[in-house]
Amino acid sequence: MMLRKLAIIAIVICVLVACGDSSNVAPTNSEPNVTNEGLEVPSSEQVSVDKEFAEAVDGVEDNIKSLTETMDRLADALPTKSLDQAAMDDDSGPVKSPVRDWKPNKDRFGHLSSGRDGGPGGWRRPHPGVFIWGAIEEQPGRYDWKRPDRLIQAMQKDKVGILITLWPFADWDQRECHDKNKALNPMFAEMGKSVYPPCDYSAYSNWVRAVVERYDGDGSNDMPGLSYPIRHWEIGNEPEMQRPPMVFFQGNSDDYLKILEVSSAAVRRSDPSANVLLGGQAGMQKEMAEFWESILVQASNQNLFDIGNIHSITSSDTFFSQKYREFLNSHGYEAKPFWITEVEINSSPRRQRSVLELEVLPFTGSVTSFLNGAEKIIIAGAAYGGPRIPEEVRNSWEVVVRAIGNFETVVRISETSALFSNSDGTKVYALWGGATLPKEVFGNVKVTAYDGAEQVMDAKLVTSDTPVFVYID
C-alpha cells in the first residue's frame, strides 16, 4: 500500500515538472490572428507552439505509463514479506471486502484430501496440505505463494468450504535452537526435518499473519482471483502423536499451548472474523486426553480457540462424540462447538470387521455424533482420487450426506431415532435399532436404507431392522 502511494506521488511530480515548463506551454494572453473572412486562424508561430504543447502532453503520458509499469515490476520483484508487513502495519482502517456474497459453507460433511480430490460433502481439509511455514517461507523474509495459491484456486473452483492446517515448522528456524535435539522423521516429509516448537516466535507470527491476510478477502494484499475468504484455520494436527511412524510434533503440552497462543493472536489480528480450531485430538484414549487436558486447563481463562477438534480413525462407532463433548464441558467449554475432522471407517489389525458391519457406521455414527453436538464431520479415506476405504462404506457415506448434509436442526426422539430439519424445508427421520415413525406421520413416505436402496411405502409399515432415512416433504 505504501509502495503504491509513493508511485502516485512520483507520477504527480513527473506531471508537474513536465507541464510546468513555460517553454512547452502556449501563452494564455496571446491574441489570435484574424483573416479577411473574420475567422480565427493560428499563425505559423502559434501552430508550432501548439504542436510543441501536444508533444509535451504525449511525453508526459508516456512517462506516466512507463513509470507505472516500472513501479509494478518493482512491486513484483520485492520480497513479499515487505508488502505483507506494510499491510499489517497499516492502521488506516478496514478495507471493504471485494467478496460481497460469500457466506460460510453450511454443509455438515466434508472429506480429507490433497485438496484437489473430490469426495463426499461440501468441505475439504487438505492433509497435510501446503501451509507449512518452511514450505512457504523457505528463506527468512521471503514468501513463495505459488503452491498455496494453486491449491486455494483449485478448491474454490469447486466452491467448497475450506479448512486449512497451519504447520509451525521451518528447517531454517528449527536449526536456531533445536540443532542438537534428536529429530524423528515426521509423518509427512514435507513438514521438514524437525518438528519442535518454533525458535523465533516473532517470525512465525509474522508468517501466520501474512497467510491469513492473503486469504481473508478484505481487499488488501489478497491472493489474485480469490473467490471467497478462508475463515477456518487449524493449528497443527494431533500434536500428542510423537512416536514413529506417527510423528506430528515433538514437544509437551506447554509447548503446544505456546504455539496455540501465538497462532490464535496472529490469525485474529489479520482477520477478527476467522475461526481457530485446535489441532485435531487423535482420540479419547488415556494418554491423548492427558496431553490435551493440561492445555484446556491452562487455556480456560483465555479465548485461544473457537472450535474443538476430535479424530476417530477406526476407533469409535460414535466417533468419540459423546466423550469429547463431555471432555470439553468438564473444563468449562460448554459453549464451544466441536468438529470431528477425521473419521475413517475401516478394519484394522486391532479391530477386524466385515464390510457389512462397517457400512452401517456412517449412518449410526453420524446421526449419533450430531445428536451429541458435533457441528461437522470430515470423512477420511473417501476422496475419489485415491479411496482407501471399502466402496460399500463410501457409498453409505454418500447416502448419509444426501439425506442430512444440510440439516439446520436435529432433535432426539428416542435412543435410536432422530428428526433432522433440512435447509430446503424437508424433514428426515433417521431410524435404526427397531425404532418406528411417530404416529403423526401417515400416508406414503420415501424410505432410503443406509446402502441406498429406496422405496415408497405406507408410514405404518416402515421398520428399522436396518438403518433407514424417511423423507417427509
Secondary structure, 3 states (H helix, E strand, C coil): CHHHHHHHHHHHHHHHHHHCCHHHCCCCCCCCCECCCCCECCCHHHHHHHHHHHHHHHHHHHHHHHHHHHHHHHHHHCCHHHHHHHHHHCCCCCCCCCCCCCCCCCCCEEEEECCCCCCCCCEEEECCCCCEHHHHCCECCECCCHHHHHHHHHHHHCCCEEEEEEECCCHHHHHHHHCCCCCCCCCCHHHCCCCCCCCCHHHHHHHHHHHHHHCCCCCCCCCCCCCCCCCEEEEEECCCCEECCEECCCCCHHHHHHHHHHHHHHHHHHCCCCEEEEEEECCCCHHHHHHHHHHHHHCCCCCCCCEEEEEEECCCCCCCHHHHHHHHHCCCCCCCCEEEEEEECCCECCECCCHHHHCCHHHHHHHHHHHCCEEEEEECCCCCCCCCCCHHHHHHHHHHHHHHCCEEEEEEEECCEEEEEECCCCEEEEECCCCCCCCCCCCEEEEEECCCCEEEEEHHHCCCCCCEEEEEC
